[in-house]
Amino acid sequence: MKEQGCRSIYVEVQIERSVIKTLEKYPEKIREHIFNHLRKLEDPYSAPDVECLHPKVQVYRMHIGRTYTVIFKIYKDLNRVMVLNLMTIEQAHKRYGRYH
């Protein structure tokens, strides 16, 4: 998701309470794997496997492996990324469609 002419920026990553509750249901090994990927959102423009879902409102998705998808929003003016949702890739494709 590199934006042309943009340098790396580091932002605060916040996670919605509902995402935390979902994560609490997963085994520790899976939680660690997901949190390792969420840390990459501290530099959202260089995070791997990120795709824009809604450019006007800065909503993106990031696949985590071939199993999970995180939906997040970038608040440039606040230097913040908010993780809005965590779901399986199948659920994300049903909800948002497939993007190439």
Secondary structure, 3 states (H helix, E strand, C coil): CCCCCCCCCCCEEEECHHHHHHHHCCCHHHHHHHHHHHHHHHCCCCCCCEEEEEHHHCEEEEEECCCEEEEEEEEHHHCEEEEEEEEEHHHHHHHHCCCC
